[in-house]
Amino acid sequence: MSATVRGAGARLPVRGALLARDRCGEGPRKGALSLPHVCRRSFGIPQQRLARIALATTHAVTIARLHGGVIGAGLGLAIFCDLRVGADTCRFRMPELGLGVPPAWGGVLPRLLAESGAAKVRELILTADNFDAVRAAELSILHKAVPEDELDSTIVRWTKPMVRRSPAALRSAKVMLNAYAGAARLADASLFDAELLTASVAAQTARAR
């Protein structure tokens, strides 16, 4: 099974409403992965972390289909998909420092560092610069940058061989890839993301009074 995660409109903004649908059939199917549904069924964990956990632990191979603006936590959710394709007109940005808050995205930063490298991510976060799809592909944020009218055909090319694979083998491969990618981290400091973000916002509010 594979699932496509796509933006709800022209932008995949900081709040990034997402829908995942089954790509093995004709369209959305009953029981297909829905991030808002997964988040509503759980309690006591920040929603952005729940969405990240849902993408990281689902047995489906997840594919991000990106277009328009991919910004902040929307970029963060996309980075947790196994494969990512974006329109060549996409614009990306991590604006948190420009907004006066730390990049506390519920566990996204470790994944982004692992995918793109610490030096490159440091530049993007500290400058909060916009960057295009070509740059995103260079950073491995995108696996492919294609014309917008080729997004769906690119996904079909990826999913066609997957549906012929053993589901058990695909699940095992995903578990192994995630495990080896995270093996270098002795601890998950992102568990404190919510507290960091809350403290930062509270400090700004106090200064504004």
CORVEN-V533496 format. One record per helix or strand of 3 or more residues. SS is the DSSP state (H for helix, E for strand). FROM is the first residue (numbers start at 1). LEN is the number of residues. If there is no record, write none. Layout:
ss = {SS & SS}
from = {FROM & FROM}
len = {LEN & LEN}
//
This chain:
ss = {E & E & H & H & E & E & H & E & E & H & H & H & H & E & H & H & H}
from = {2 & 18 & 35 & 47 & 61 & 69 & 73 & 83 & 91 & 97 & 108 & 118 & 133 & 144 & 148 & 167 & 189}
len = {6 & 5 & 6 & 11 & 6 & 3 & 7 & 5 & 3 & 3 & 9 & 10 & 6 & 3 & 15 & 16 & 20}
//
